[in-house]
């Protein structure tokens, strides 16, 4: 693996792609039926497992490097507008915000999905409406995430989806 450096472990990649599959499934199977609910709860469980993994993992997979910084994000944006966004081995600052947004939306979807099945909300469509609105925001966020991955893959001349499959990226001493 000359010229490559390990970045993402196999368990992390399994969690990532399992979550992507669960989200895609529930976007297609959005009838609110039993299978939709089960897959939705599985998605929430995957987020919880990822957070637990991050609590004990080192490097780019740990929760420490996953803390977004407003100052770091603004500096990164300024560099990006000048065409000089620094390449990162892990997530760039915009990617960090996206990760937390996606995880938060999935948590809210799990909560509203669960609430919609409680007797106290029987016949009350508001919880379902909130759930559907959050799902639409998640769908938009997923599209922005995929566009961001495509743009940064082009900008850095590196296949980022392949890195999430193989676990390795090009070795570049200038990467943070």
C-alpha atoms as one frame of an Amber mdcrd trajectory, in Angstrom:
protein
   0.000   0.000   0.000   2.822   2.352  -0.917   1.912   6.024  -0.744  -1.274
   5.256   1.221  -2.127   5.793   4.869  -4.830   4.033   6.881  -7.526   6.481
   7.972 -10.831   4.643   8.525 -11.041   1.278  10.322 -13.198  -1.601   9.123
 -15.755  -1.208  11.968 -16.162   2.504  11.198 -16.618   1.829   7.496 -19.167
  -0.893   8.274 -21.111   1.545  10.461 -20.930   4.255   7.783 -22.193   2.095
   4.930 -24.795   0.355   7.115 -26.167   3.763   8.088 -26.187   4.896   4.462
 -28.092   1.740   3.480 -30.626   2.174   6.294 -31.259   5.800   5.325 -31.636
   4.906   1.646 -34.003   2.059   2.492 -36.238   4.242   4.656 -36.324   6.974
   2.001 -37.687   4.414  -0.445 -39.869   2.482   2.039 -41.463   5.545   3.628
 -44.885   4.097   4.363 -44.410   4.178   8.149 -44.990   0.440   8.302 -43.275
  -2.031  10.605 -40.231  -2.536   8.355 -39.753   1.239   7.988 -39.859   1.640
  11.769 -37.455  -1.251  12.419 -34.933   0.050   9.887 -35.299   3.547  11.367
 -34.509   2.235  14.852 -31.559   0.322  13.404 -30.296   3.608  11.921 -30.523
   5.267  15.340 -28.719   2.291  16.900 -25.946   2.652  14.307 -25.528   6.327
  15.269 -25.322   5.332  18.942 -22.747   2.635  18.102 -20.726   5.177  16.113
 -20.753   7.569  19.064 -19.654   4.758  21.382 -16.942   3.790  18.908 -15.776
   7.405  18.835 -15.673   7.559  22.624 -12.963   4.896  22.648 -11.309   5.256
  19.233  -8.108   7.110  18.567  -7.157   9.354  15.667  -9.684  10.631  13.155
 -12.337   8.198  14.379 -12.412   9.515  17.939 -14.889  12.109  19.122 -12.111
  14.563  20.050 -11.222  15.401  16.439 -14.938  15.345  15.584 -15.631  18.573
  17.502 -16.464  21.319  15.026 -14.940  24.732  15.618 -16.496  27.952  14.387
 -13.091  29.628  14.156 -11.581  26.670  12.274 -14.598  26.501   9.968 -14.399
  30.211   9.102 -10.663  29.925   8.375 -11.340  26.869   6.221 -14.086  28.713
   4.324 -11.770  31.678   3.675  -9.120  29.310   2.320 -11.764  27.506   0.250
 -12.955  30.723  -1.389  -9.351  31.373  -2.407  -9.178  27.858  -3.894  -6.798
  26.685  -1.169  -8.878  24.442   1.048  -6.327  22.331   2.899  -6.608  18.589
   2.376  -7.496  16.603   5.491  -6.956  12.973   6.295 -10.118  12.937   8.378
 -13.137  15.198   8.021 -12.672  18.793   6.971 -14.445  21.425   9.145 -17.522
  21.530   6.900 -17.688  17.743   6.951 -17.644  17.780  10.758 -20.711  20.030
  10.863 -22.435  17.751   8.349 -21.701  14.617  10.367 -23.247  16.145  13.487
 -26.212  17.464  11.512 -26.901  14.036  10.006 -26.577  12.283  13.365 -28.835
  14.856  15.047 -31.496  14.579  12.369 -31.454  10.785  12.654 -31.864  11.050
  16.410 -34.826  13.400  15.959 -36.346  11.071  13.368 -36.026   8.155  15.781
 -37.629  10.195  18.555 -40.530  11.476  16.450 -41.040   8.044  14.922 -41.279
   6.547  18.391 -43.564   9.337  19.639 -45.916   8.832  16.708 -46.681   5.340
  17.973 -47.617   6.401  21.501 -51.244   6.390  22.583 -51.012  10.005  23.762
 -50.512  11.105  20.143 -53.201   8.848  18.646 -55.100  10.848  16.027 -52.730
  13.828  16.339 -51.009  14.360  12.993 -48.517  16.951  14.244 -45.883  14.427
  15.304 -46.102  12.736  11.912 -45.844  16.140  10.179 -42.748  16.999  12.219
 -41.283  13.578  11.440 -41.919  14.082   7.711 -40.389  17.573   7.791 -37.251
  16.287   9.530 -37.039  13.493   6.931 -37.109  16.107   4.175 -34.334  18.081
   5.881 -32.340  14.839   6.193 -32.861  14.139   2.504 -31.545  17.612   1.625
 -28.600  17.172   4.011 -27.707  13.821   2.420 -27.732  15.456  -1.017 -25.500
  18.288   0.239 -23.203  15.694   1.851 -22.890  13.757  -1.411 -22.249  16.957
  -3.365 -19.618  17.985  -0.838 -17.884  14.613  -1.149 -17.920  14.941  -4.947
 -16.585  18.509  -4.913 -13.808  17.746  -2.433 -12.886  14.553  -4.289 -12.431
  16.679  -7.414 -10.646  19.487  -5.551  -8.189  17.200  -3.762  -7.908  14.776
  -6.696  -8.775  11.913  -4.352 -11.645   9.449  -4.521 -13.199   9.983  -1.092
 -15.910   7.310  -1.489 -13.161   4.796  -2.330 -11.342   5.847   0.848 -14.480
   4.987   2.809 -14.447   1.553   1.143 -10.723   0.756   1.441 -10.040   2.707
   4.633  -6.966   4.421   3.205  -6.111   7.730   1.625  -3.162   9.067  -0.285
  -0.264   9.812   2.071   0.483  13.497   2.106   2.568  14.953   4.916   0.792
  18.301   4.488  -2.581  16.755   5.453  -3.957  17.439   8.889
